[in-house]
Amino acid sequence: MIAVRRFGDPGAAIAAIEEGRTDFVALGRPLLADPDWVNKVAAGRQVRRCLSCNSCVDGMRIGRELRCIVNPTTGRELAFGRRQPKRRGQKIAVIGGGPAGLTYAALAASGNAVTLFERETELGGGFRFAGLAPRFQGVEADPDTLLAYVDGLRRACEELGVRIRRATDPVADRGLLDGFDHVVVATGARYRFGVGPIITGVLRMRLARKAPLRTIAGSDAARDWFYHRLRRAAGLEVERHIAPGASVEIIGDAGLAGKTEEAVLTAYEAVFGSSPEHAGGPRRL
């Protein structure tokens, strides 16, 4: 018997087999998120978790090339396949523990000493609230799935030797960045007009999932306004507080407030070089 369901969680897949509920499990979207899923699980390593957002399938339905939000190499295998990290033997600081910062840290850990700073006690940045909205991409938002993805990134970073310092702000305490060769700013975007606490409060109380806000918050126009247009990138402001000496790179929403897919892609570009769509090089916005 072959079972098909959301088996992106290795624990769920293993349990289904060990408990005799199936002989095999079939994987689809999880292999787009992490083509090494099987090998990593066999070796006891952390996999990159699929968001089950259906962006891969929905994109193909409208004629788009195959893409994965959390794995920019999907559909770009020839472009990224043979590339190696641009930096070797460097001491790198990553400021910000959202998807872009965590992704960069995990990728750059090969051959470098990477420290990730997060000023909050929790990792994930604004992405922690995405699952509390009515929809993520085109499907019903699942906060557990999105948080599992963030936790998977954390585990992968720790496996690879990334030092994670929470509740630590190197912008306020500049001495924390002394001795680093390269600084990556992944501090995300901030809401304009001081409405950030209001929006996050509404999401925390899950009011956006209840009528009448559900209809409004679930519309494409409202999502574009609240998640993108109402936010401003914080990278340049943060960069001004970094003392001269180390090279600086801005990635993710810190460069341009936008979608998760673009934020993660900038992390890959910063590590390996530009993708075919951005042949001019990693964007420093």
Secondary structure, DSSP 8 states (H G I E B T S, - for coil): -EEES---SHHHHHHHHHTTS-SEEE-SHHHHH-TTHHHHHHTT----------HHHHHHHTT-----SS-TTTT-HHHHTT---S--S-EEEEE--SHHHHHHHHHHTTTSEEEEEESSSSSSTTHHHHTTSSEETTEE--HHHHHHHHHHHHHHHHHTT-EEEES--TTTSGGGGTT-SEEEE---EEEGGG-HHHHHHHHHTTGGGSTTHHHHHTSHHHHHIIIIITEEE-HHHHHTTS-TTSEEEE-GGGTS---HHHHHHHHHHHHH---GGGTT-S---
